[in-house]
């Protein structure tokens, strides 16, 4: 029989013993320090603080991982996650929850920048975009931002970035270093990019083509799809020249679907910075999916290690290169009611 037990929230209590040297021990320590021309040592000594990626945060890595996975993989708004915690006796203010998400995500920014450089070294990319409302001020006004999706079909690597608008300036900045084939739909911005970037050529999507053009009305959906293809025939058939190119743009459209589900639930991003963090987390979790990796295990391991990882080898933490390190905190329970006072 299958049974279920709800997730458990517990407190890891860190005890740092403090000791005082005797007068004789302190005198010996000061004599030794003077002989070595070193600063005088204090009489009161305490165990060092354990290594932690978030030493000033009341949330541990495992809790931060649960929150990020719940929102960006399971598409739960933060207020629903807070409701889950409240049912277990832990009430977390919404401002605190937002701060935790921000701090945890910001630790991944260096890794995201490395991933961004790698994705645009590919010789073939697919690109599409979808809307994302972004809150402008405390009055509740939103502007329409755009979440752009990029996919490397050869290496199975997804990438998201966020822009305030849908014009060509944002994609152009990222595509400056790209040399190869960009597969996309018929949106005019991509044709503008093709004219401005000499190292790029367009490949359009064959999924839009239909038969019997002379038997349908030009204004019908089928008629428009066929007209779309005929006007871009050279770009449509370019996949015949290279076996690594895809016939359609469906792969990049597929990675957008989870973002659309999340957008329906949480409605908007709280700021442009929050929207960019959303794009970054969708990037990593989609990459874990294509690499067959448990995103919860990956994120838990990376957040525990990234603060002490050499920046010149940080790409080893990317999902496609990741090898886990077993890091498990000791279970030292503290009653939730006592911790609630600490939190408040």
C-alpha positions in Angstrom: 0.0 0.0 0.0 1.3 3.5 -0.9 1.2 6.0 2.0 2.2 9.6 2.1 3.8 11.8 4.8 3.9 15.6 4.4 7.3 17.3 4.2 8.8 18.1 7.6 10.1 21.5 8.6 12.9 21.3 11.2 15.5 23.7 12.7 19.2 23.0 12.5 20.6 24.4 15.7 24.3 25.3 15.5 26.1 25.3 18.9 29.5 27.0 19.1 31.2 26.3 22.4 32.9 29.2 24.0 35.9 28.8 26.4 38.2 31.0 28.4 41.9 30.4 28.9 43.3 30.3 32.4 45.7 33.2 33.3 48.7 30.9 32.8 47.4 29.7 29.4 46.7 33.3 28.4 50.1 34.5 29.5 51.8 31.7 27.5 49.6 32.5 24.4 50.6 36.2 24.6 54.3 35.3 25.0 54.1 33.1 21.9 52.3 35.8 19.9 54.9 38.4 20.8 57.7 36.1 19.8 56.0 35.6 16.4 55.3 39.3 16.1 51.6 38.4 15.8 48.5 40.2 17.3 47.7 39.4 20.9 45.2 36.5 21.3 41.9 37.0 23.1 41.3 35.2 26.4 37.8 34.1 25.3 37.8 31.7 22.4 34.9 30.2 20.4 34.4 27.5 17.8 34.4 28.9 14.2 31.2 29.4 12.3 30.4 26.4 10.1 30.8 27.0 6.4 27.5 28.2 5.0 26.4 29.8 1.7 23.9 32.0 3.6 25.4 32.7 7.0 23.0 35.6 7.8 19.8 34.0 6.5 17.4 32.2 8.8 16.5 29.8 5.9 18.7 26.8 5.2 19.6 25.6 1.8 17.0 22.7 1.9 14.2 25.2 2.6 15.3 27.6 -0.1 15.5 24.7 -2.6 11.9 23.6 -1.7 10.6 27.1 -2.3 12.3 27.6 -5.6 11.3 24.1 -6.9 7.7 24.7 -5.7 7.5 28.0 -7.6 9.5 27.4 -10.8 9.0 23.7 -11.3 5.6 23.0 -9.7 4.3 26.5 -10.6 3.0 27.4 -7.1 2.7 31.2 -6.2 4.6 32.2 -3.1 1.4 32.8 -1.1 0.3 29.2 -1.6 3.7 28.0 -0.4 3.4 30.2 2.7 -0.1 28.6 3.2 1.6 25.2 3.2 4.1 26.3 5.9 1.3 28.0 8.0 -0.6 24.7 8.2 2.6 23.2 9.8 2.7 26.0 12.3 5.3 28.2 10.6 4.1 31.7 9.5 6.6 33.4 7.2 6.0 37.1 6.2 5.7 37.6 2.4 8.5 40.1 2.4 10.8 37.5 4.1 9.8 34.9 1.5 10.5 37.3 -1.4 13.9 38.1 0.2 14.8 34.4 0.5 14.0 33.8 -3.2 16.0 36.8 -4.2 19.1 35.9 -2.2 19.1 32.3 -3.3 18.7 33.1 -6.9 21.4 35.8 -6.9 23.9 33.1 -5.8 23.3 31.5 -9.2 24.0 34.6 -11.3 27.7 33.8 -12.0 26.7 30.3 -13.2 24.0 31.8 -15.4 26.5 34.2 -17.1 28.8 31.2 -17.9 25.8 29.3 -19.3 24.8 32.3 -21.4 28.3 32.5 -23.0 28.2 28.8 -23.8 24.8 28.7 -25.4 25.6 31.3 -28.0 28.7 29.4 -29.1 26.4 26.9 -30.8 26.1 26.7 -34.6 22.4 26.3 -34.6 19.8 27.9 -32.2 16.0 28.1 -32.1 14.3 31.1 -30.6 10.8 32.1 -29.6 9.2 34.5 -27.1 6.2 34.8 -24.8 4.7 37.5 -22.6 5.3 38.1 -18.9 3.6 40.9 -17.0 6.0 42.9 -14.8 4.9 45.0 -11.9 5.9 48.7 -12.3 5.1 50.1 -8.9 3.3 49.5 -5.6 0.0 50.6 -7.1 -0.4 47.4 -9.0 0.3 48.7 -12.5 2.0 46.2 -14.8 3.7 46.5 -18.2 4.0 43.7 -20.7 7.5 42.2 -20.7 8.7 39.3 -22.8 10.4 36.1 -21.8 12.6 35.0 -24.7 13.4 31.3 -25.1 16.5 29.9 -26.9 17.3 26.2 -27.5 20.4 24.5 -28.8 18.9 21.4 -30.5 22.2 19.7 -31.0 23.4 19.8 -27.4 19.8 19.9 -25.9 20.5 23.1 -24.0 17.7 25.6 -23.2 18.1 29.2 -22.2 15.8 32.0 -21.1 16.3 35.8 -20.8 13.8 38.6 -20.1 13.4 41.9 -21.9 11.0 44.8 -21.2 9.9 44.8 -24.8 9.6 42.7 -28.0 11.9 44.7 -30.2 15.2 43.5 -31.7 17.6 45.4 -29.3 17.6 42.8 -26.5 18.1 39.7 -28.7 20.6 41.6 -30.9 22.9 42.2 -27.9 23.0 38.5 -27.1 23.3 37.3 -30.7 26.3 39.5 -31.4 28.6 36.6 -30.6 26.5 34.0 -32.4 27.6 32.7 -35.8 25.3 30.2 -37.4 21.7 29.4 -38.2 18.8 30.8 -36.1 15.5 29.0 -36.5 12.4 31.0 -35.7 8.9 31.9 -36.8 8.0 34.7 -39.2 8.1 37.5 -36.6 9.6 40.6 -38.3 12.1 41.2 -35.5 14.0 38.1 -36.6 14.2 39.3 -40.1 15.5 42.7 -38.8 18.2 40.8 -36.8 19.1 38.8 -39.9 19.8 42.1 -41.8 21.8 43.6 -38.9 24.0 40.6 -38.0 26.1 39.3 -40.9 27.2 36.1 -39.0 23.6 34.8 -38.8 21.2 33.3 -41.2 17.5 32.5 -40.7 15.8 29.1 -40.9 12.0 29.2 -40.6 9.6 26.6 -39.2 8.2 23.9 -41.5 5.4 23.1 -39.1 3.5 26.1 -40.5 3.2 24.7 -44.1 -0.1 23.3 -45.3 -1.2 21.7 -48.7 -3.9 22.6 -51.2 -3.1 26.4 -51.3 -5.4 26.9 -54.4 -8.4 25.3 -52.6 -8.5 27.5 -49.5 -9.3 31.2 -49.0 -6.2 33.4 -48.7 -7.6 35.0 -45.5 -8.2 31.6 -43.8 -5.7 30.2 -41.3 -4.5 27.6 -43.7 -4.2 30.2 -46.5 -2.1 32.5 -44.3 0.1 29.6 -43.2 0.8 28.7 -46.9 1.4 32.3 -47.8 3.8 32.5 -44.9 5.8 29.6 -46.2 5.9 30.7 -49.8 7.3 34.1 -49.0 10.1 32.5 -46.9 10.8 29.5 -49.0 14.5 29.9 -49.1 14.6 30.1 -45.3 12.1 27.2 -45.0 14.2 24.8 -47.0 17.6 25.6 -45.5 17.4 22.6 -43.2 18.1 20.4 -46.3 21.6 21.7 -46.5 22.7 20.6 -42.9 21.7 17.5 -41.1 22.0 19.1 -37.7 19.2 21.5 -38.4 15.6 20.8 -37.3 12.7 20.9 -39.7 10.6 22.9 -37.3 10.7 25.1 -34.2 8.7 22.8 -31.9 11.6 22.1 -29.5 11.9 25.7 -28.3 8.2 26.1 -28.2 8.0 23.1 -25.9 10.3 24.6 -23.3 8.1 27.7 -23.1 5.1 25.7 -22.0 6.1 25.4 -18.3 6.6 29.2 -18.2 3.1 29.7 -19.5 1.7 27.5 -16.8 3.6 29.4 -14.1 2.6 32.7 -15.5 -1.1 31.7 -15.3 -0.7 30.9 -11.6 1.5 33.8 -10.2 0.2 36.3 -12.8 3.2 38.7 -12.8 6.8 39.3 -11.8 7.3 41.8 -9.0 10.0 43.8 -10.8 12.2 43.5 -13.9 15.0 42.0 -11.6 12.5 39.4 -10.5 11.5 38.7 -14.1 15.2 38.1 -15.0 15.6 35.8 -12.0 12.6 33.9 -13.3 14.3 33.5 -16.7 17.4 32.3 -15.0 15.7 29.7 -12.9 13.6 28.5 -15.9 16.9 28.1 -17.7 18.5 25.8 -15.1 15.4 23.7 -14.4 14.7 23.2 -18.1 18.4 22.2 -18.5 18.1 19.7 -15.7 15.0 18.2 -17.5 16.9 17.7 -20.8 19.9 16.2 -19.0 17.7 13.8 -17.0 18.7 15.3 -13.7 16.5 15.7 -10.6 16.3 19.6 -10.3 15.9 19.4 -6.6 19.1 17.4 -6.1 21.0 19.6 -8.5 19.9 22.9 -6.8 20.6 21.6 -3.3 24.1 20.5 -4.2 24.9 23.7 -6.2 23.7 26.1 -3.5 25.8 24.3 -0.9 29.0 24.5 -3.1 28.9 27.6 -5.4 30.1 30.1 -2.7 33.4 28.2 -2.4 33.8 27.1 -6.0 36.6 28.6 -8.1 35.1 31.0 -10.6 37.4 29.7 -13.4 35.9 26.2 -13.1 32.3 27.1 -12.1 31.0 25.6 -15.4 31.5 22.2 -13.7 28.3 23.0 -11.8 26.2 23.4 -15.0 23.6 20.6 -15.4 25.4 19.1 -18.3 28.7 18.9 -16.4 27.4 18.3 -12.9 28.7 15.6 -10.5 27.0 15.7 -7.1 28.7 16.1 -3.8 27.0 14.5 -0.8 26.2 17.3 1.6 23.7 16.6 4.4 23.1 18.8 7.4 22.8 17.1 10.8 19.3 16.7 12.1 19.1 18.8 15.3 15.4 19.5 15.8 14.2 22.7 17.5 10.5 23.2 18.2 8.7 25.3 15.5 7.1 27.6 18.1 10.5 28.6 19.5 11.8 29.2 16.0 8.7 31.3 15.1 9.8 33.8 17.8 13.3 33.9 16.3 11.9 34.6 12.9 9.6 37.4 14.1 
